Amino acid sequence: MAFPDHKLIIYQLLPRLFGNANTTNKYYGSVEENGSGKFNDINEKALAGIKSLGITHIFYTGIIEHATMTDHSQFGIKIDDPDVVKGRAGSPYAVKDYYDVDPDLAVNVANRMAEFEAMVKRTHDAGLKVIIDFIPNHVSRTYASDVKPDGVKDIGEGDDVSKSFDPKNDFYYIAGQAFQVPQGYNPGGDEFKSTLKDGLFEENPAKATGNDVFSASPSINDWFETVKLNYGVDYLSNHRTYFDPVPPLWEKLFEILDYWAKKGVDGFRCDMIEMVPVEFWGWLIPKLKAVYPDLIFIGEAYQVWQYGRYIFDGKFDYLYDKVGLYDGLKKLIRNEDNATTWDINSVWNHQCVNMDANMLRFLENHDEERIANPVFAGNAWLAVPGMIVTATLNVGPVMVYSGQEVGEPAGHSMGFSSDTRTSIFDYCGVPEHQKWLSNGNYDGGLLSEDQRHLRSFYSKLLNVTRSSDALRIGKFYELMVANEHQPGFNTRLYIYLRYTDSQRVLVVANFNRNEQNITIKLPDDLLNQLTISGSVQFTDLLSDTKYTSNNIVEGVSISLPATSGLLLEF
């Protein structure tokens, strides 16, 4: 039986950002001023450029229609109240119609769904698979589907709003109280004008807010633009559950995901899964996979102690490894005083036992700081050893975020966003990515030589990770204990072997800010298992540099430049 291939190489991009060649980047700029990428921008040439990095899946973020300050009413789309929208473009995680796509992404808004479907077809024709978001915990305060299929009952339709909680309701209500917009919120900045920008939003009774705030007056720091969905959990009565019969919301969400799967979507990245009962996932995912056996479910998760429940009971294929590997690698990349590669050992040896293949690894995504931003590392090259570990530690998937491969630092707020992340709330371009975009040529024509080298590193690493059986499906053997007494060893080095019966790759990552020289030894039991002895030649899969051990029992001597790594095949 073939070993299951979990080594997905995922490229996350926001179409609104990806194809936008506009360089204005005005603070709180409108779509007319700052521009927006389109579905059509992701053409055959763009897809070929993405695939050349070794990518197998594209995670298209911000596809589904969400609340926005932009007026699309001429196309029959109800205008949103800016007092409950974050950013001029709006948050992709405040969905307003689960059966529609973001009109900003269409060249012809009236033809927006067909443009999305054409992008899906182009992606598949390029040999890539499509992942989109599913935001199960909350929707926008203005949620109402105006294009849902005939016979489909909308979320919230038929709720008994006189009840704070009812398992048959889709929302939670604050009975007898009207919603209050948080004081001090200035939607769209000082220049944004709208007759609806008045500090008021009509919602009576108020609905509970997305981050579990059961108050009619959420604070400006709450997810006040969203409303919490009701899965049959009575939060105000000791979290009592009502799962039998299945709550109506569960069936509605099944119909929504079935709708997108029918359009060719190959997987869903599920937002904040721990805010939704695991029983729902254990019901939903097998039900969908009975119809679409190859459908992939990725969960955004942060509670390490809950991982097993969401994988084994909730039936997720993969979970974010943020709290474990990402956090440990970030400390090492930043050269923090308490950073140690033993934190990496803790991830696979404790946190993810029997689940390592199910952990999605990354160093950037839309929620995290850009590596090249001064608050993180300030230099994209400092993440090289971390990226090597991220991609090769085990057989699970790896994800990169559009712009990461050319060292995009973000670095300035575009309105609602911070200055350490590329904004998902505002209309903007991504300056360093635009150099690869190269006015729609998608050839990196405007990249600096340093950026070309960085993108080449990512391409080489990710392609090798896919093509090498040892890295893609091989076993793992940590070599830290075997080398901790070797001259040159310290806890800013991480050393391990990935291997199959036919291929072996020795991985060495140097997080030190200086060159490190060490003779790496393989323990006798491993040498016996691999049946190797005598003289052995090693070839670095990243650079083709050769290393030779005249007697493998004595180890192989290597010199590692600062913040670098080797993938030594032998």
C-alpha positions as CSV (number, residue, x, y, z in Angstrom):
1,M,0.0,0.0,0.0
2,A,1.4,3.4,-1.0
3,F,2.3,5.8,1.8
4,P,-0.3,8.7,2.0
5,D,1.1,11.9,0.4
6,H,0.4,14.7,2.9
7,K,3.1,17.0,1.5
8,L,0.8,19.7,0.0
9,I,2.7,22.9,-1.0
10,I,0.1,25.7,-0.5
11,Y,0.4,29.2,-1.8
12,Q,-1.9,31.7,-0.1
13,L,-3.0,34.8,-2.0
14,L,-5.8,37.4,-1.9
15,P,-7.0,38.0,-5.4
16,R,-7.8,41.6,-4.3
17,L,-4.0,42.1,-3.7
18,F,-2.3,39.6,-6.0
19,G,-3.1,41.2,-9.4
20,N,-3.3,44.8,-8.3
21,A,-0.6,46.8,-10.1
22,N,-1.8,50.2,-8.8
23,T,1.0,51.7,-6.7
24,T,-0.9,54.7,-5.2
25,N,-1.4,53.1,-1.8
26,K,-3.3,56.1,-0.3
27,Y,-4.1,55.8,3.4
28,Y,-7.8,54.6,3.5
29,G,-7.9,54.9,-0.3
30,S,-11.0,53.9,-2.2
31,V,-11.0,51.1,-4.8
32,E,-10.9,53.8,-7.5
33,E,-7.8,55.3,-5.9
34,N,-5.9,52.3,-4.8
35,G,-7.2,49.6,-7.2
36,S,-8.1,46.0,-6.7
37,G,-6.9,42.8,-8.2
38,K,-9.3,40.7,-10.2
39,F,-10.1,37.0,-10.8
40,N,-9.0,37.5,-14.4
41,D,-5.5,38.7,-13.3
42,I,-4.8,35.1,-12.2
43,N,-4.2,34.0,-15.7
44,E,-2.3,31.2,-17.2
45,K,1.0,33.0,-16.9
46,A,0.4,33.9,-13.3
47,L,-0.5,30.4,-12.5
48,A,2.6,29.1,-14.2
49,G,4.7,31.4,-12.1
50,I,3.1,30.2,-8.9
51,K,3.4,26.6,-9.9
52,S,7.1,27.0,-10.7
53,L,7.7,27.5,-6.9
54,G,6.7,23.9,-6.4
55,I,3.1,24.8,-5.4
56,T,0.3,22.1,-5.5
57,H,-2.6,24.1,-4.1
58,I,-3.6,27.7,-4.1
59,F,-5.5,29.1,-1.0
60,Y,-7.6,31.9,-2.5
61,T,-8.4,34.1,0.4
62,G,-11.3,36.6,0.4
63,I,-13.4,35.0,-2.4
64,I,-16.8,35.0,-0.7
65,E,-18.7,38.2,-0.6
66,H,-18.1,40.2,2.5
67,A,-19.3,43.5,4.0
68,T,-17.5,46.5,2.4
69,M,-17.7,50.3,2.4
70,T,-17.8,50.3,-1.4
71,D,-21.2,51.0,-2.9
72,H,-22.2,48.2,-5.3
73,S,-25.9,49.0,-5.2
74,Q,-26.0,49.7,-9.0
75,F,-25.5,45.9,-9.4
76,G,-28.4,45.0,-7.1
77,I,-26.1,44.5,-4.1
78,K,-27.3,46.1,-0.9
79,I,-25.0,48.7,0.5
80,D,-23.4,48.0,3.9
81,D,-23.4,50.4,6.8
82,P,-19.8,51.5,7.3
83,D,-20.2,51.7,11.1
84,V,-20.1,47.9,11.1
85,V,-17.3,47.4,8.5
86,K,-13.6,47.3,9.2
87,G,-11.5,48.9,6.4
88,R,-12.6,50.5,3.1
89,A,-12.5,47.1,1.4
90,G,-13.9,45.2,4.4
91,S,-12.8,42.1,6.2
92,P,-12.9,38.9,4.2
93,Y,-13.8,37.3,7.5
94,A,-17.1,39.2,7.8
95,V,-19.1,37.3,5.1
96,K,-22.4,38.9,4.0
97,D,-23.5,36.3,1.4
98,Y,-22.2,32.8,1.5
99,Y,-23.6,32.1,-2.0
100,D,-21.8,35.0,-3.7
101,V,-18.3,36.2,-4.5
102,D,-16.7,39.6,-3.8
103,P,-17.8,42.0,-6.5
104,D,-14.5,43.9,-6.2
105,L,-12.8,40.9,-7.8
106,A,-14.8,40.9,-11.0
107,V,-14.2,42.9,-14.2
108,N,-17.9,42.6,-15.0
109,V,-19.7,42.6,-11.7
110,A,-22.8,41.2,-13.2
111,N,-20.7,38.2,-14.4
112,R,-18.7,37.8,-11.2
113,M,-19.6,34.1,-10.5
114,A,-18.7,33.1,-14.0
115,E,-15.3,34.9,-13.6
116,F,-14.7,33.0,-10.4
117,E,-15.6,29.7,-12.1
118,A,-13.3,30.5,-15.0
119,M,-10.4,31.1,-12.5
120,V,-11.1,27.8,-10.8
121,K,-10.9,26.1,-14.3
122,R,-7.7,27.8,-15.1
123,T,-6.2,26.8,-11.8
124,H,-7.2,23.1,-12.4
125,D,-5.9,23.3,-16.0
126,A,-2.6,24.4,-14.6
127,G,-2.4,21.2,-12.5
128,L,-3.2,23.1,-9.2
129,K,-6.0,22.6,-6.7
130,V,-8.2,25.3,-5.2
131,I,-8.8,26.0,-1.5
132,I,-11.1,28.8,-0.2
133,D,-12.1,30.1,3.2
134,F,-15.0,28.8,5.3
135,I,-15.7,31.1,8.2
136,P,-18.0,29.0,10.5
137,N,-18.1,31.0,13.8
138,H,-19.5,34.3,12.6
139,V,-20.9,36.3,9.7
140,S,-21.2,40.1,9.1
141,R,-23.9,42.1,10.8
142,T,-25.3,42.9,7.4
143,Y,-25.6,39.2,6.4
144,A,-28.3,38.4,3.9
145,S,-28.0,36.3,0.8
146,D,-29.6,37.9,-2.3
147,V,-28.4,35.1,-4.7
148,K,-29.0,31.9,-2.7
149,P,-30.4,29.0,-4.8
150,D,-34.1,28.5,-4.9
151,G,-35.5,26.7,-1.9
152,V,-32.6,27.5,0.3
153,K,-33.5,29.0,3.7
154,D,-31.2,31.9,4.6
155,I,-29.1,32.0,7.8
156,G,-31.2,33.7,10.4
157,E,-34.4,33.3,8.4
158,G,-37.2,32.2,10.7
159,D,-35.3,32.9,14.0
160,D,-37.5,33.6,17.0
161,V,-35.8,36.9,18.0
162,S,-37.7,37.1,21.3
163,K,-35.5,34.3,22.6
164,S,-31.9,34.9,23.7
165,F,-31.1,31.3,22.9
166,D,-33.1,28.6,21.0
167,P,-31.4,25.6,19.4
168,K,-33.5,26.2,16.3
169,N,-32.2,29.8,16.0
170,D,-29.1,30.5,13.8
171,F,-28.1,33.6,15.9
172,Y,-28.0,34.5,19.6
173,Y,-30.0,37.6,20.6
174,I,-29.7,40.2,23.4
175,A,-33.5,40.3,24.1
176,G,-35.0,43.8,24.5
177,Q,-31.8,45.7,23.7
178,A,-30.7,47.4,20.5
179,F,-27.1,47.1,19.1
180,Q,-24.8,50.0,19.9
181,V,-21.8,50.8,17.6
182,P,-18.6,51.1,19.7
183,Q,-17.8,54.7,20.6
184,G,-14.7,56.2,18.9
185,Y,-14.9,54.2,15.7
186,N,-14.2,56.3,12.6
187,P,-15.0,54.1,9.7
188,G,-12.9,54.7,6.6
189,G,-10.9,57.6,8.2
190,D,-11.7,61.3,8.1
191,E,-12.0,61.6,4.3
192,F,-14.6,58.9,3.9
193,K,-18.1,60.3,3.6
194,S,-21.3,58.4,3.7
195,T,-24.9,59.2,4.8
196,L,-24.8,55.9,6.7
197,K,-21.6,57.0,8.6
198,D,-23.5,58.2,11.7
199,G,-22.3,56.0,14.6
200,L,-25.6,54.1,14.4
201,F,-26.6,50.6,13.1
202,E,-30.1,49.4,13.3
203,E,-30.2,45.9,14.9
204,N,-33.0,45.3,17.4
205,P,-32.7,43.0,19.2
206,A,-28.9,43.1,19.1
207,K,-27.2,39.9,18.1
208,A,-24.2,38.4,20.0
209,T,-20.8,39.5,18.7
210,G,-18.5,37.0,16.9
211,N,-15.8,36.7,19.7
212,D,-18.4,35.4,22.1
213,V,-19.5,38.8,23.4
214,F,-23.1,38.5,24.6
215,S,-23.8,42.2,25.0
216,A,-25.6,44.8,22.9
217,S,-22.6,47.1,23.3
218,P,-19.4,45.4,22.2
219,S,-16.1,47.3,22.5
220,I,-14.1,48.8,19.7
221,N,-11.6,45.9,20.3
222,D,-14.2,43.2,19.8
223,W,-15.2,41.7,16.5
224,F,-18.1,44.1,16.6
225,E,-18.6,43.9,12.8
226,T,-19.6,40.2,13.1
227,V,-22.3,38.2,14.8
228,K,-21.9,34.8,16.4
229,L,-23.5,31.7,14.8
230,N,-25.5,29.3,17.0
231,Y,-24.5,25.6,16.8
232,G,-26.8,24.6,19.6
233,V,-24.6,25.7,22.5
234,D,-26.2,27.8,25.2
235,Y,-23.2,29.8,26.3
236,L,-25.1,31.6,29.1
237,S,-26.3,28.3,30.7
238,N,-23.0,26.6,31.4
239,H,-22.4,25.8,27.7
240,R,-25.3,23.3,27.6
241,T,-25.5,21.6,24.2
242,Y,-28.5,20.8,22.0
243,F,-27.1,18.6,19.2
244,D,-30.0,16.1,18.9
245,P,-31.9,16.8,16.7
246,V,-29.2,18.4,14.5
247,P,-29.6,22.2,14.7
248,P,-30.9,23.9,11.5
249,L,-27.7,25.9,11.1
250,W,-25.7,22.7,10.6
251,E,-27.7,21.7,7.6
252,K,-27.5,25.2,6.2
253,L,-23.7,25.2,6.4
254,F,-23.6,21.7,4.8
255,E,-25.6,23.1,1.9
256,I,-23.2,26.1,1.6
257,L,-20.0,23.9,1.4
258,D,-21.8,21.5,-1.0
259,Y,-22.5,24.5,-3.2
260,W,-18.9,25.5,-3.4
261,A,-17.6,21.9,-3.8
262,K,-19.9,21.5,-6.8
263,K,-18.1,24.5,-8.3
264,G,-14.8,22.6,-8.2
265,V,-13.4,23.9,-4.9
266,D,-11.0,21.2,-3.6
267,G,-10.7,22.2,0.0
268,F,-11.6,24.6,2.7
269,R,-9.4,26.5,5.2
270,C,-11.7,26.7,8.2
271,D,-11.4,29.8,10.3
272,M,-11.2,29.7,14.2
273,I,-12.4,26.1,14.4
274,E,-12.1,25.9,18.2
275,M,-14.9,28.4,18.5
276,V,-17.3,25.9,16.9
277,P,-18.2,22.6,18.7
278,V,-16.1,19.6,17.5
279,E,-19.3,17.6,17.2
280,F,-20.3,19.8,14.3
281,W,-17.1,19.0,12.4
282,G,-17.4,15.3,13.2
283,W,-20.8,15.5,11.5
284,L,-20.0,17.8,8.6
285,I,-16.7,16.6,7.3
286,P,-17.6,12.9,6.8
287,K,-21.0,13.9,5.4
288,L,-19.2,16.0,2.7
289,K,-16.5,13.5,2.1
290,A,-19.1,10.9,1.4
291,V,-19.9,12.9,-1.7
292,Y,-16.5,14.5,-2.3
293,P,-13.9,11.9,-1.0
294,D,-10.9,14.0,-1.9
295,L,-12.1,17.2,-0.3
296,I,-9.5,18.7,2.1
297,F,-10.3,20.4,5.4
298,I,-7.6,22.6,7.1
299,G,-8.4,24.1,10.5
300,E,-7.1,27.2,12.0
301,A,-6.3,26.0,15.6
302,Y,-4.3,27.4,18.5
303,Q,-5.1,25.1,21.5
304,V,-2.5,22.4,21.5
305,W,-4.4,20.3,24.0
306,Q,-7.4,20.2,21.6
307,Y,-5.5,19.1,18.5
308,G,-6.3,15.4,18.9
309,R,-10.0,16.1,19.3
310,Y,-10.2,18.1,16.1
311,I,-8.2,15.6,14.1
312,F,-9.6,12.3,15.4
313,D,-13.1,13.4,16.4
314,G,-13.6,16.4,14.2
315,K,-12.1,14.6,11.2
316,F,-9.9,17.5,10.0
317,D,-7.1,16.6,7.6
318,Y,-4.7,19.3,8.8
319,L,-4.4,21.9,11.5
320,Y,-2.3,25.1,11.7
321,D,0.9,24.5,13.7
322,K,1.2,28.1,14.9
323,V,1.5,27.8,18.7
324,G,4.1,25.1,18.4
325,L,6.5,25.2,15.5
326,Y,5.8,28.7,14.2
327,D,6.3,30.4,17.6
328,G,9.5,28.4,18.3
329,L,11.0,29.2,14.9
330,K,10.0,32.9,15.2
331,K,12.1,33.2,18.4
332,L,15.0,31.5,16.7
333,I,14.8,33.7,13.6
334,R,14.6,36.8,15.7
335,N,17.6,35.6,17.7
336,E,15.8,36.0,21.0
337,D,17.7,35.3,24.2
338,N,15.5,32.3,25.2
339,A,15.3,30.8,21.7
340,T,16.4,27.1,21.5
341,T,16.0,24.4,18.9
342,W,14.9,22.1,21.7
343,D,11.5,23.8,21.2
344,I,11.3,22.1,17.8
345,N,11.8,18.8,19.6
346,S,8.9,19.6,21.9
347,V,6.6,20.1,18.8
348,W,7.0,16.6,17.3
349,N,7.9,14.8,20.5
350,H,5.1,16.1,22.7
351,Q,2.6,18.4,21.1
352,C,2.0,16.6,17.9
353,V,2.5,12.9,18.7
354,N,0.6,10.7,16.2
355,M,-0.5,13.9,14.5
356,D,2.7,15.3,12.9
357,A,1.5,14.5,9.4
358,N,-1.6,16.5,10.1
359,M,0.1,19.7,11.0
360,L,0.3,22.5,8.4
361,R,3.5,24.5,8.8
362,F,4.2,28.1,7.7
363,L,6.2,31.2,8.5
364,E,3.8,33.7,7.1
365,N,0.0,34.0,6.5
366,H,-2.4,37.0,6.5
367,D,-2.7,37.0,10.3
368,E,1.1,37.0,11.0
369,E,3.8,39.6,10.7
370,R,5.8,39.8,7.6
371,I,9.3,38.2,8.1
372,A,11.0,41.1,6.4
373,N,9.2,43.6,8.7
374,P,11.5,45.1,11.4
375,V,9.1,43.9,14.1
376,F,9.8,40.3,13.0
377,A,13.2,39.8,11.5
378,G,13.8,42.9,9.3
379,N,15.6,40.7,6.7
380,A,13.9,37.9,4.7
381,W,17.1,35.9,4.5
382,L,17.2,35.4,8.3
383,A,14.3,33.0,7.9
384,V,16.2,30.6,5.6
385,P,16.9,28.0,8.3
386,G,13.3,28.3,9.7
387,M,11.9,27.8,6.2
388,I,14.0,24.7,5.7
389,V,12.7,23.2,8.9
390,T,9.1,24.4,8.1
391,A,9.2,22.6,4.8
392,T,11.1,19.4,5.7
393,L,10.5,18.6,9.4
394,N,7.9,15.9,8.6
395,V,5.6,14.7,5.9
396,G,2.8,17.3,6.5
397,P,1.9,20.3,4.3
398,V,3.7,23.6,4.1
399,M,2.3,27.0,3.2
400,V,3.8,30.3,1.9
401,Y,2.1,33.6,1.7
402,S,2.1,35.7,-1.5
403,G,5.0,38.2,-1.3
404,Q,7.0,36.1,1.3
405,E,9.1,34.7,-1.5
406,V,10.3,38.2,-2.6
407,G,10.7,39.6,0.9
408,E,7.6,41.8,1.1
409,P,7.9,43.7,4.5
410,A,4.5,45.5,4.6
411,G,5.7,48.4,6.8
412,H,3.0,51.0,6.6
413,S,-0.7,51.0,7.6
414,M,-3.2,51.3,4.8
415,G,-6.1,52.3,7.0
416,F,-7.6,49.8,9.4
417,S,-4.5,47.5,9.2
418,S,-1.4,47.5,11.3
419,D,2.0,48.4,9.8
420,T,3.5,44.9,10.2
421,R,1.1,42.9,8.0
422,T,-0.2,43.4,4.5
423,S,-3.7,44.7,5.0
424,I,-6.6,42.4,4.3
425,F,-9.1,45.2,5.2
426,D,-8.0,47.9,2.8
427,Y,-7.5,48.5,-0.9
428,C,-3.8,48.5,-1.6
429,G,-1.0,47.1,-3.6
430,V,1.9,44.9,-2.3
431,P,5.0,46.8,-3.4
432,E,7.6,44.1,-3.5
433,H,5.2,41.5,-5.0
434,Q,4.3,44.1,-7.6
435,K,7.9,43.9,-8.8
436,W,7.4,40.2,-9.6
437,L,4.0,41.1,-11.1
438,S,5.9,43.4,-13.4
439,N,2.9,45.2,-14.9
440,G,1.1,42.0,-15.6
441,N,4.1,40.1,-17.1
442,Y,4.4,37.8,-14.1
443,D,8.1,37.4,-14.8
444,G,9.9,39.2,-11.9
445,G,11.2,41.7,-14.3
446,L,11.3,44.5,-11.7
447,L,12.8,42.4,-8.8
448,S,16.3,43.2,-7.5
449,E,19.0,40.6,-7.9
450,D,18.7,39.9,-4.2
451,Q,15.0,39.3,-4.5
452,R,15.5,36.9,-7.5
453,H,18.0,34.9,-5.4
454,L,15.4,34.8,-2.5
455,R,12.6,33.6,-4.8
456,S,15.0,31.1,-6.3
457,F,15.7,29.7,-2.8
458,Y,12.0,29.3,-2.1
459,S,11.6,27.6,-5.5
460,K,14.5,25.2,-5.0
461,L,13.4,24.3,-1.4
462,L,9.8,23.7,-2.2
463,N,10.4,21.8,-5.4
464,V,12.9,19.6,-3.7
465,T,10.5,19.0,-0.8
466,R,8.0,17.7,-3.3
467,S,10.4,15.7,-5.5
468,S,12.4,14.0,-2.8
469,D,10.7,10.9,-1.5
470,A,12.7,11.2,1.7
471,L,11.4,14.7,2.4
472,R,7.9,14.0,1.0
473,I,7.0,10.7,2.6
474,G,10.1,9.6,4.5
475,K,10.7,8.7,8.2
476,F,12.2,11.2,10.7
477,Y,15.2,10.7,13.0
478,E,16.3,13.6,15.2
479,L,20.1,13.8,15.6
480,M,20.4,16.4,18.4
481,V,21.3,14.0,21.3
482,A,23.8,12.2,19.0
483,N,25.6,15.5,18.4
484,E,25.1,17.7,21.5
485,H,28.6,17.0,22.7
486,Q,30.3,17.6,19.4
487,P,32.5,20.6,19.1
488,G,30.6,23.4,17.4
489,F,27.2,22.2,18.6
490,N,24.8,24.7,20.2
491,T,21.1,25.0,20.6
492,R,20.8,27.3,17.6
493,L,21.5,24.3,15.4
494,Y,18.9,21.7,14.5
495,I,19.9,18.4,12.9
496,Y,17.8,15.5,11.7
497,L,17.5,12.8,9.1
498,R,14.6,12.1,6.7
499,Y,14.8,8.8,4.9
500,T,13.2,6.0,3.0
501,D,14.6,2.6,1.9
502,S,16.0,4.3,-1.2
503,Q,16.9,7.8,-0.2
504,R,18.4,9.6,2.8
505,V,18.6,13.4,3.4
506,L,20.5,14.8,6.4
507,V,19.0,18.2,7.3
508,V,21.1,20.8,9.1
509,A,19.6,24.2,10.0
510,N,21.9,27.0,11.4
511,F,20.0,29.7,13.2
512,N,23.2,31.3,14.5
513,R,24.1,34.7,13.3
514,N,27.6,33.5,12.6
515,E,29.3,30.6,10.7
516,Q,29.2,27.3,12.5
517,N,31.6,24.4,12.0
518,I,30.6,20.9,13.2
519,T,31.3,17.2,12.5
520,I,27.9,15.6,12.5
521,K,27.7,12.0,13.7
522,L,25.1,9.4,13.0
523,P,24.6,7.0,15.9
524,D,25.6,3.3,15.5
525,D,22.0,2.0,15.6
526,L,21.1,4.3,12.7
527,L,24.1,3.4,10.7
528,N,23.3,-0.3,11.2
529,Q,19.6,0.3,10.2
530,L,20.7,2.1,7.1
531,T,23.5,-0.5,6.4
532,I,26.1,2.1,5.5
533,S,29.7,2.2,6.3
534,G,33.1,3.5,5.0
535,S,33.4,6.5,2.7
536,V,30.1,8.4,2.0
537,Q,29.5,11.3,-0.3
538,F,26.8,13.9,0.4
539,T,25.2,16.3,-2.0
540,D,23.4,19.4,-0.9
541,L,20.0,19.4,-2.7
542,L,19.8,23.2,-2.5
543,S,23.2,24.1,-4.0
544,D,24.7,20.8,-5.4
545,T,27.7,21.3,-3.1
546,K,29.5,18.0,-2.3
547,Y,30.7,16.9,1.1
548,T,32.7,13.7,1.8
549,S,33.1,11.6,4.9
550,N,36.0,9.2,4.5
551,N,34.6,7.1,7.4
552,I,30.9,7.7,8.2
553,V,31.4,6.3,11.7
554,E,33.5,9.4,12.4
555,G,30.9,11.7,10.9
556,V,30.8,14.3,8.2
557,S,32.4,17.7,8.7
558,I,30.5,20.7,7.4
559,S,30.8,24.5,7.6
560,L,27.5,26.4,7.7
561,P,27.3,30.1,6.9
562,A,25.2,32.2,9.3
563,T,21.4,31.6,9.1
564,S,21.7,28.9,6.5
565,G,20.9,25.3,6.0
566,L,21.8,22.1,4.1
567,L,19.8,19.2,2.7
568,L,22.5,16.6,2.3
569,E,21.4,13.6,0.2
570,F,23.6,10.5,0.6
